[in-house]
Amino acid sequence: MGHGLVLGGGVAGLLAAAALAGHGHVVSVVERDRFDGARPRRGVPQGRHAHLLLARGVRAIESLVPGFEAALLGAGAHRVGMPQDILTFTPFGWTPRFEHGQFLVSCRRPLLESVLRDLVAGVEVVEETEALRLLGDGGRVTGAVVRSRVDGVEREVLADLVVDATGASSKADRWLGELGRSVRDVVVDPGIRYATALYRPAERFRAFPAVCVQPGPPDEGHGGVVLPVEEGRWIVSLAGLRGHVPPTDEAGFLGYAKGLRHPLVAELLGCAELVGGIRAYGAPPGRLRTFPEVAGFVAVGDAVANYNPLYGHGMTVAALDAVALRDGVEEHGLGAGVARVVRKAVSRATADAWALAVGQDVRYERTFAPGRRLPDRVAGWYADRVGAAAAVDREVAGALLDSYTLSEPLSRLMRPGVVRKVLRTKASRNTEPPLTQEERELLTT
Ligand SMILES: Cc1cc2nc3c(=O)[nH]c(=O)nc-3n(C[C@H](O)[C@H](O)[C@H](O)COP(=O)(O)OP(=O)(O)OC[C@H]3O[C@@H](n4cnc5c(N)ncnc54)[C@H](O)[C@@H]3O)c2cc1C
């Protein structure tokens, strides 16, 4: 039996702990914050903003933490069929609604974490304790130094495998640097800002579809989502890429919603009542980190990569990382070779989400990014053709949805059948949301 030490007790950390715990190892999680039920906490400031979990993520979590989906839905989360129950306005118009078997789960992020915490068993969680640095040398990590935030006492924790799940603010670059090893970062920064509020919709809107109005490159850098969450409320997040800042006063928030590429979000806000305040948040720059070969150390979740949150991939990738960890440990135990295998699998699990987000981000004129090379431009051109074809052809729309939800590799969009359809389809823009007659009447009642 070995010891797995997980640094950070957010979604990635809890799932990594679940992945290690299934093998009879001693598993501890060290978390800086104190948990407080399903309330937002300091260490996860993004947790106040809309967080959807894609079907692929739900399935991956279910394989690590059986009973997760039922528990989450039982606690008030919503299962939203994709694309039939979410109206999405892309740069190519409104996406048609049809049954495709994809879905997302929507709830407030602190609820998701608290349900996970209740279900992850066989793990010691040490709260209010901060990881300070790694132990070991440039060839092998052997543990970490942690400090209690209660009494300030520092101690060394030895481990066979240390998992960095400290999120986008991870100090792994500095920690590994202290051991003589360096990481390589690629940074793409679209300058994302969020403002989020909870709304109580009028009773008649309880079954209304979710709504997502995407930004449109190169300069319409504003978007918004309305998602159902617990207690019959909507979480409404308005977002802006650099140059667009969603306001936090009610009138400004509504005005910003009216100015989106389509006014449906604002129309819905007109049929609902604001509950509580409006919170702002500036997302960190997108960053993909490549780690050196060091035994005894792996990183997962946002500690490896964080991307434009508008695409809703982060938690799903964290779940796929944890599955990679479980599979690696199943095969190799906590021995010297496991870190290498897991690092490679995590990198594969991250690649498509990074490519999807960055492929769009670089098309906004104010994104800070390394220069676009010819292959990026060709990929951008093809992505546009896919988007345009998806607006009118269900097969292409389904293939795009499967890739976007990370259920199928991005490369599936290059299948000859899909390419043929993409190149042949004549684009036509749906400018009106695909509402049923009944839903349309609700908006005018
Ligand atoms: C505005 C916004 C909206 C988003 N929306 C979505 C969405 O709709 N869908 C989706 O899937 N993803 C979304 N994401 C991404 C998602 O939040 C992350 O991908 C996900 O939380 C990854 O979790 P993590 O555990 O890696 O990091 P985090 O959730 O950030 O957790 C890191 C944890 O480590 C702890 N920690 C940090 N440093 C230390 C330390 N030194 N010692 C001990 N503990 C430490 C922190 O307190 C925290 O608990 C969004 C992100 C943002 C910014």
Ligand as a Chemical Component Dictionary entry (heavy atoms), coordinates in Angstrom:
data_LIG
# 
_chem_comp.id                   LIG 
_chem_comp.type                 NON-POLYMER 
_chem_comp.pdbx_formal_charge   0 
_chem_comp.three_letter_code    LIG 
# 
loop_
_chem_comp_atom.comp_id 
_chem_comp_atom.atom_id 
_chem_comp_atom.alt_atom_id 
_chem_comp_atom.type_symbol 
_chem_comp_atom.charge 
_chem_comp_atom.model_Cartn_x 
_chem_comp_atom.model_Cartn_y 
_chem_comp_atom.model_Cartn_z 
_chem_comp_atom.pdbx_ordinal 
LIG C1  C1  C 0 -15.728 32.053 -14.762 1  
LIG C2  C2  C 0 -15.505 30.583 -14.985 2  
LIG C3  C3  C 0 -16.548 29.787 -15.431 3  
LIG C4  C4  C 0 -16.324 28.434 -15.666 4  
LIG N1  N1  N 0 -17.344 27.661 -16.160 5  
LIG C5  C5  C 0 -17.147 26.346 -16.368 6  
LIG C6  C6  C 0 -18.201 25.521 -16.857 7  
LIG O1  O1  O 0 -19.304 25.986 -17.178 8  
LIG N2  N2  N 0 -17.951 24.189 -16.985 9  
LIG C7  C7  C 0 -16.743 23.640 -16.677 10 
LIG O2  O2  O 0 -16.585 22.426 -16.807 11 
LIG N3  N3  N 0 -15.730 24.397 -16.234 12 
LIG C8  C8  C 0 -15.901 25.722 -16.067 13 
LIG N4  N4  N 0 -14.866 26.492 -15.592 14 
LIG C9  C9  C 0 -13.579 25.848 -15.310 15 
LIG C10 C10 C 0 -13.634 25.169 -13.935 16 
LIG O3  O3  O 0 -13.902 26.115 -12.913 17 
LIG C11 C11 C 0 -12.283 24.504 -13.668 18 
LIG O4  O4  O 0 -11.833 23.844 -14.794 19 
LIG C12 C12 C 0 -12.413 23.481 -12.578 20 
LIG O5  O5  O 0 -12.812 24.113 -11.413 21 
LIG C13 C13 C 0 -11.070 22.781 -12.373 22 
LIG O6  O6  O 0 -10.938 22.491 -11.091 23 
LIG P1  P1  P 0 -9.562  22.426 -10.325 24 
LIG O7  O7  O 0 -9.919  21.547 -9.182  25 
LIG O8  O8  O 0 -8.446  22.074 -11.221 26 
LIG O9  O9  O 0 -9.279  23.910 -9.823  27 
LIG P2  P2  P 0 -10.090 24.745 -8.762  28 
LIG O10 O10 O 0 -11.522 24.469 -8.836  29 
LIG O11 O11 O 0 -9.648  26.145 -8.934  30 
LIG O12 O12 O 0 -9.594  24.194 -7.349  31 
LIG C14 C14 C 0 -8.290  24.361 -6.865  32 
LIG C15 C15 C 0 -8.326  24.054 -5.378  33 
LIG O13 O13 O 0 -6.993  24.082 -4.872  34 
LIG C16 C16 C 0 -6.972  24.824 -3.666  35 
LIG N5  N5  N 0 -5.596  25.341 -3.527  36 
LIG C17 C17 C 0 -4.982  26.267 -4.297  37 
LIG N6  N6  N 0 -3.709  26.428 -3.895  38 
LIG C18 C18 C 0 -3.515  25.595 -2.858  39 
LIG C19 C19 C 0 -2.396  25.294 -2.054  40 
LIG N7  N7  N 0 -1.209  25.896 -2.219  41 
LIG N8  N8  N 0 -2.538  24.363 -1.072  42 
LIG C20 C20 C 0 -3.737  23.740 -0.878  43 
LIG N9  N9  N 0 -4.826  23.984 -1.623  44 
LIG C21 C21 C 0 -4.726  24.891 -2.614  45 
LIG C22 C22 C 0 -8.026  25.885 -3.847  46 
LIG O14 O14 O 0 -8.472  26.398 -2.609  47 
LIG C23 C23 C 0 -9.103  25.080 -4.567  48 
LIG O15 O15 O 0 -9.943  24.391 -3.673  49 
LIG C24 C24 C 0 -15.048 27.843 -15.412 50 
LIG C25 C25 C 0 -14.005 28.649 -14.968 51 
LIG C26 C26 C 0 -14.210 30.008 -14.793 52 
LIG C27 C27 C 0 -13.047 30.850 -14.401 53 
# 
loop_
_chem_comp_bond.comp_id 
_chem_comp_bond.atom_id_1 
_chem_comp_bond.atom_id_2 
_chem_comp_bond.value_order 
_chem_comp_bond.pdbx_ordinal 
LIG C1  C2  SING 1  
LIG C2  C3  SING 2  
LIG C2  C26 DOUB 3  
LIG C3  C4  DOUB 4  
LIG C4  N1  SING 5  
LIG C4  C24 SING 6  
LIG N1  C5  DOUB 7  
LIG C5  C6  SING 8  
LIG C5  C8  SING 9  
LIG C6  O1  DOUB 10 
LIG C6  N2  SING 11 
LIG N2  C7  SING 12 
LIG C7  O2  DOUB 13 
LIG C7  N3  SING 14 
LIG N3  C8  DOUB 15 
LIG C8  N4  SING 16 
LIG N4  C9  SING 17 
LIG N4  C24 SING 18 
LIG C9  C10 SING 19 
LIG C10 O3  SING 20 
LIG C10 C11 SING 21 
LIG C11 O4  SING 22 
LIG C11 C12 SING 23 
LIG C12 O5  SING 24 
LIG C12 C13 SING 25 
LIG C13 O6  SING 26 
LIG O6  P1  SING 27 
LIG P1  O7  DOUB 28 
LIG P1  O8  SING 29 
LIG P1  O9  SING 30 
LIG O9  P2  SING 31 
LIG P2  O10 DOUB 32 
LIG P2  O11 SING 33 
LIG P2  O12 SING 34 
LIG O12 C14 SING 35 
LIG C14 C15 SING 36 
LIG C15 O13 SING 37 
LIG C15 C23 SING 38 
LIG O13 C16 SING 39 
LIG C16 N5  SING 40 
LIG C16 C22 SING 41 
LIG N5  C17 SING 42 
LIG N5  C21 SING 43 
LIG C17 N6  DOUB 44 
LIG N6  C18 SING 45 
LIG C18 C19 SING 46 
LIG C18 C21 DOUB 47 
LIG C19 N7  SING 48 
LIG C19 N8  DOUB 49 
LIG N8  C20 SING 50 
LIG C20 N9  DOUB 51 
LIG N9  C21 SING 52 
LIG C22 O14 SING 53 
LIG C22 C23 SING 54 
LIG C23 O15 SING 55 
LIG C24 C25 DOUB 56 
LIG C25 C26 SING 57 
LIG C26 C27 SING 58 
# 
